[in-house]
Amino acid sequence: MPLRRPPSTPGLSRHPGGAARFPARRNLERLPRGPRAACRSADGPGGTALNGAAPGGLGSSIVPIDRHARAARTGGSAAGDGDGEAGWAADGALPETLALGEAVGRGTFGRVLAARCAVTGVEYAVKVLRKRRVGFPSHVMRAKILNEVSLWKDVQGCDDVVHLHKCYEDNDHMYLVQDFCAGGTLDDVMKARQCLGEAEAAFTITGILRMVRKCHAQHIVYGDVKPSNFVVCPSSPSAAVDGEPGACGVALKAVDFGSAKKLEAGAASIMVECGSPLYAAPEVHEPPYGLESDVWSIGVLLYQLLSGEPPFVKAVAKTMRDLNPTSLAYAITYVKLNFDGDVWEHISGGAKDLISKMLERDVQKRITAADALRHPWIKLHVGEPGASQAGAVCGNIVSKEGGVQKRTESERGA
């Protein structure tokens, strides 16, 4: 059923069920701040993928971007030129058939809104980014956003990346239309669970490693591996592909490429510091750095998933509140990695070995994402018989109402 505007309330449209209201686009900046959430896939219950929508609906007006054709039309480069104008161009104004809803996420440069196609009823997430910001001229922000779109589309087709359908713009904003997932972020999982079992952590980290491997194959540094940049999308167990472990119980998908950078031809490093300090590799604090920095960040995340706390920090601060950028950079660069504490007594040597290889300060010796996926500890747990129950993260953390649950005492003791 198409969305209709209530006659007594100009500027609003309704969810087909009448429960949710979608404010008009002119009220965008006054949208309420909703709880942080993730994107739900349009291929799941409630609709088909965008490019499979019925003719005349959103699917006919928003089609997958042909990067090279658009680059030819705009005179740009298909690869973009970093800080300059990227080869992508936005595709005009956001269609009237796409009704914007409540805010489900918020970041430094904008927010994520729920959206629904008035013709097909398919739900999407729309990342709304401001073109104008203090200290950033609009043309610089626009180029930065188009560069994000360009790199995001470079890794489309990877099951571990949220699908980006289209980019639109008006005078003040740019709109990135993407799949919508309702499982929450990995950050939500970690806050509710504190730490995961080894099988669960292996499942969780495998999807992130696959995503980073795909980026590295395209010479892209993802640049910001952290829990809030990955969304939880429940999935069915899948078979191994080409001898590699298949996903089981949960799918994590990358949803933000704002910090991603592509290495120039012949270059092996980047000179601009970026990312989140807690997960940043030592070389990121003192550029240049390269693809290896992403693997370090995944190592920090794996350590945190298993123990409930990040590595190195205890040596320089009693609590996270006591931590400052200088002491954090020192700890990451110089403090010896250790596995002290009761929690590590119950964690296998295989897990510790993989973490140690990821948190190797010598970038020449640090394990690659591809090799990490072949590590014995990953192979042991991912695809292990019965692991779909032991490691079904989404079953443990996402309730029937879509909330995040804590582990039971029996699970923690398992």
C-alpha positions in Angstrom: 0.0 0.0 0.0 1.5 3.4 -0.9 2.3 5.8 1.8 -0.2 8.6 2.2 0.0 12.0 3.8 -2.7 12.5 6.5 -4.8 15.5 5.3 -4.8 17.1 8.8 -1.0 16.9 9.1 0.9 18.4 6.1 4.4 17.2 5.6 4.0 13.7 7.1 3.6 10.4 5.5 2.7 7.1 7.2 4.0 3.6 7.4 1.5 1.2 5.6 0.5 -0.1 9.0 -0.2 3.4 10.3 2.2 3.0 13.3 5.2 4.9 12.1 5.4 8.5 10.8 7.9 9.6 8.3 8.6 13.4 8.6 8.8 15.4 5.4 12.3 16.2 4.1 12.1 19.8 5.1 11.9 18.7 8.8 15.1 16.7 8.5 17.2 18.6 11.0 14.4 18.4 13.6 14.1 14.6 13.6 14.3 13.0 17.0 17.4 11.2 18.1 16.6 7.5 18.1 18.6 4.7 19.6 21.6 3.7 17.6 20.7 0.8 15.3 22.0 -1.0 12.3 20.8 -1.6 8.8 18.4 -4.4 7.9 18.8 -6.2 4.6 16.2 -5.4 1.9 16.5 -9.0 0.8 15.0 -10.3 4.1 11.3 -10.3 5.1 9.4 -7.2 4.0 10.7 -6.7 0.5 13.1 -7.5 -2.3 16.4 -5.9 -3.1 16.2 -2.4 -4.5 17.2 -3.2 -8.0 14.5 -5.9 -8.0 11.7 -3.6 -7.1 8.6 -3.3 -9.2 8.8 -1.0 -12.3 7.8 2.5 -11.6 8.8 2.3 -8.0 12.0 3.1 -6.2 13.7 0.3 -7.9 13.3 1.9 -11.3 14.5 5.3 -10.2 17.4 4.1 -8.1 19.5 1.6 -9.9 23.1 0.4 -9.1 25.6 3.1 -10.0 27.7 2.3 -13.1 30.9 3.8 -11.9 32.9 3.8 -15.1 30.0 5.1 -17.2 29.4 7.9 -14.8 33.1 8.8 -14.7 33.0 9.0 -18.5 29.9 11.3 -18.4 31.4 13.6 -15.8 34.9 13.6 -17.1 36.2 12.2 -13.9 38.3 9.2 -13.0 36.7 5.9 -12.1 39.0 5.6 -9.2 38.7 9.1 -8.0 41.6 11.3 -7.0 41.6 11.2 -3.2 41.1 14.7 -1.9 39.9 16.0 -5.2 36.6 15.3 -7.0 35.9 11.6 -7.2 34.8 9.8 -10.3 31.3 9.4 -8.8 28.6 12.0 -9.1 25.4 12.2 -7.2 22.2 11.4 -9.0 20.0 14.4 -8.3 17.5 14.9 -5.6 16.2 12.2 -3.3 13.0 10.7 -5.0 9.7 11.6 -3.5 8.8 7.9 -3.5 11.3 7.5 -0.6 9.8 8.5 2.7 12.3 9.4 5.4 11.6 8.2 9.0 13.2 8.4 12.4 16.9 8.7 13.1 18.4 5.3 13.9 22.1 6.3 14.0 24.2 9.3 14.4 27.8 10.2 13.5 30.3 13.1 13.3 29.0 14.4 10.0 25.4 13.3 9.9 22.9 10.7 10.8 21.2 7.6 9.5 17.5 7.6 8.9 15.0 4.8 8.4 13.3 5.0 5.1 10.6 3.2 3.1 9.7 3.1 -0.5 6.1 4.3 -1.0 5.6 2.0 -4.0 7.2 -1.3 -2.9 7.1 -0.9 0.9 10.8 -1.9 1.0 12.8 -0.5 3.9 16.2 1.2 3.6 18.6 3.1 5.6 19.6 6.5 4.4 22.9 8.0 5.6 22.4 11.8 5.5 25.6 13.8 5.5 26.0 17.5 5.8 27.9 19.3 3.0 28.6 22.3 5.2 30.6 22.0 8.4 32.8 24.5 10.4 36.3 24.2 9.1 35.3 22.1 6.1 34.3 24.0 2.9 31.3 22.4 1.2 33.3 21.4 -1.9 35.8 19.6 0.4 33.0 17.8 2.3 31.3 16.8 -1.0 34.6 15.4 -2.4 35.1 13.5 0.8 31.7 11.9 0.7 32.0 11.0 -3.0 35.3 9.4 -2.2 33.6 7.3 0.5 30.9 6.3 -2.1 33.6 5.4 -4.6 35.5 3.1 -2.2 32.3 1.6 -0.8 31.2 0.6 -4.3 34.7 -0.9 -5.0 33.9 -3.6 -2.5 30.3 -4.2 -3.4 29.5 -7.9 -3.9 31.3 -8.8 -0.7 28.8 -10.4 1.7 30.4 -8.7 4.6 29.6 -5.1 3.4 26.2 -3.5 3.6 25.0 -2.9 0.1 25.0 0.7 -1.1 22.4 1.4 -3.7 22.5 5.1 -4.6 23.8 8.5 -3.8 21.7 11.7 -4.0 22.2 15.3 -3.0 20.5 18.6 -2.5 22.0 22.0 -1.6 22.8 21.1 2.0 23.0 17.3 2.2 24.1 14.1 0.5 22.0 10.9 0.9 23.5 7.4 0.7 20.7 4.8 0.3 21.7 1.4 1.7 20.3 -1.8 2.9 18.6 -1.7 6.3 19.5 -4.2 9.1 17.8 -4.3 12.5 20.3 -6.4 14.5 22.1 -3.6 16.2 25.8 -2.9 16.0 28.7 -4.9 17.3 29.1 -2.2 19.9 25.7 -3.0 21.2 26.7 -6.7 21.4 29.8 -5.9 23.4 28.0 -3.6 25.8 25.4 -6.3 26.5 27.7 -9.4 26.6 30.9 -7.9 27.9 32.8 -10.8 26.3 32.2 -13.7 24.0 33.1 -17.4 24.0 35.8 -18.5 21.6 33.4 -19.9 19.0 31.3 -16.8 19.0 34.4 -14.5 18.7 35.7 -16.6 15.8 32.4 -16.2 13.9 32.4 -12.5 14.7 35.9 -11.8 13.6 35.8 -14.0 10.4 33.4 -11.7 8.7 35.5 -8.6 9.5 38.6 -10.4 8.2 36.8 -11.3 5.0 35.7 -7.6 4.5 39.3 -6.4 5.1 40.7 -9.0 2.8 38.4 -7.7 0.1 39.5 -4.1 0.7 43.1 -5.0 0.7 42.7 -6.8 -2.7 41.5 -3.5 -4.0 44.4 -1.6 -2.3 42.0 0.0 0.1 42.9 0.7 3.7 39.6 0.4 5.6 41.0 2.7 8.2 38.5 2.5 11.1 37.9 -1.0 12.3 35.8 -0.6 15.5 32.6 -2.1 16.9 30.2 0.7 15.9 31.2 0.4 12.2 29.8 -3.2 11.9 26.1 -4.1 12.0 24.6 -7.5 13.0 22.6 -9.2 10.3 21.2 -12.7 11.3 22.1 -15.3 8.8 21.7 -19.0 8.2 24.7 -21.3 8.4 26.5 -21.5 5.1 28.9 -24.0 3.7 32.6 -23.4 3.2 33.5 -21.6 0.0 36.8 -22.6 -1.8 37.9 -24.4 1.3 37.4 -21.4 3.5 35.1 -21.3 6.6 31.5 -20.3 5.9 29.6 -17.9 8.1 27.4 -19.4 10.8 24.8 -17.9 13.1 25.6 -14.3 12.6 26.7 -11.9 9.8 28.6 -8.8 10.5 28.6 -6.2 7.8 30.7 -3.0 7.4 28.6 0.0 7.2 31.0 3.0 7.1 33.8 3.8 4.6 34.3 7.4 5.7 37.9 6.7 6.8 38.8 4.4 4.0 41.6 5.4 1.7 43.0 3.9 -1.5 46.7 3.5 -2.0 47.9 5.3 -5.0 49.6 3.3 -7.8 53.0 2.2 -6.6 52.4 3.5 -3.1 52.5 1.2 0.0 51.5 3.7 2.7 49.4 6.7 3.7 50.6 9.8 5.4 47.4 11.1 7.0 46.4 9.9 10.5 42.9 8.6 10.8 40.7 6.0 12.6 39.8 5.5 16.2 42.8 5.9 18.6 41.9 2.8 20.8 42.1 0.5 17.7 44.8 2.3 15.8 48.1 0.6 15.0 51.4 2.0 16.3 52.3 3.2 12.8 49.0 5.1 12.5 50.1 7.4 15.4 53.3 8.1 13.5 52.5 7.8 9.7 53.1 6.5 7.1 51.1 3.3 7.4 49.5 0.8 5.1 47.2 -2.2 4.8 48.7 -3.8 7.8 47.1 -1.3 10.1 43.7 -2.8 9.6 44.9 -6.2 10.8 46.2 -4.6 14.0 42.8 -3.1 14.7 41.1 -6.5 14.2 43.6 -7.9 16.7 42.6 -5.3 19.3 39.0 -6.1 18.7 39.5 -9.8 19.0 41.4 -9.3 22.3 38.5 -7.2 23.5 35.8 -9.7 22.4 37.4 -12.5 24.4 38.4 -10.6 27.5 36.0 -7.7 27.7 38.7 -5.1 27.7 41.3 -3.7 25.2 45.0 -4.6 25.4 47.7 -2.3 26.7 45.5 0.1 28.5 45.8 -1.2 32.0 49.5 -0.4 32.0 48.9 3.3 31.7 45.4 3.9 33.2 43.2 2.4 35.9 40.0 3.1 34.0 39.1 4.1 30.5 38.2 7.6 31.9 41.8 8.0 33.1 43.1 7.4 29.6 44.4 10.3 27.5 45.6 10.4 23.9 49.3 10.7 24.8 49.3 7.8 27.3 47.2 5.7 24.9 49.7 6.3 22.0 52.5 5.4 24.3 50.8 2.1 25.5 50.0 1.0 21.9 53.6 1.7 20.8 55.7 0.4 23.7 53.7 -1.6 26.3 54.2 -5.4 26.0 51.2 -7.5 25.0 50.2 -9.8 27.8 47.4 -12.2 28.6 47.3 -11.7 32.4 44.1 -12.2 34.4 41.7 -14.9 35.2 39.8 -14.6 32.0 42.9 -15.6 29.9 43.4 -18.8 31.9 40.4 -20.2 30.2 41.2 -19.1 26.7 43.1 -21.4 24.3 46.6 -21.0 23.1 45.3 -20.8 19.5 43.4 -17.7 20.2 46.4 -16.1 21.9 48.6 -17.1 19.0 46.3 -15.4 16.5 46.1 -12.2 18.6 49.8 -12.1 19.0 50.3 -12.4 15.2 47.8 -9.6 14.6 49.3 -7.3 17.3 52.9 -7.7 16.0 54.4 -4.2 16.0 56.8 -5.1 13.1 54.5 -4.6 10.1 56.7 -6.9 8.0 56.0 -9.7 10.4 52.3 -9.0 11.1 49.9 -11.6 9.8 47.7 -10.6 6.8 44.0 -10.8 6.7 44.1 -13.6 4.2 46.5 -15.7 6.4 44.5 -14.9 9.5 41.5 -16.5 7.8 43.6 -19.7 7.4 44.8 -19.7 11.0 44.1 -23.0 12.8 42.0 -21.3 15.5 39.6 -19.8 13.0 39.3 -23.2 11.2 38.7 -24.9 14.5 35.7 -22.9 15.4 34.1 -21.6 12.2 32.2 -24.5 10.7 32.7 -26.7 13.7 29.9 -29.3 14.2 27.3 -27.9 16.5 28.8 -24.5 16.4 25.7 -23.0 14.9 24.2 -23.3 18.4 27.3 -22.6 20.4 28.3 -19.6 18.3 24.9 -18.3 17.2 25.6 -14.8 18.5 22.4 -13.3 17.1 20.3 -15.9 18.9 21.9 -15.0 22.2 21.9 -11.2 21.9 18.9 -10.3 19.8 15.5 -10.9 21.5 12.2 -11.4 19.7 11.5 -7.7 20.2 14.8 -6.8 18.6 16.6 -5.9 21.8 20.0 -7.0 23.0 20.1 -9.7 25.7 22.8 -10.6 28.1 24.3 -14.1 28.3 22.9 -16.5 30.8 25.0 -17.8 33.7 25.2 -21.2 32.0 26.5 -19.7 28.8 29.2 -17.8 30.7 30.3 -21.0 32.3 30.4 -22.9 29.1 
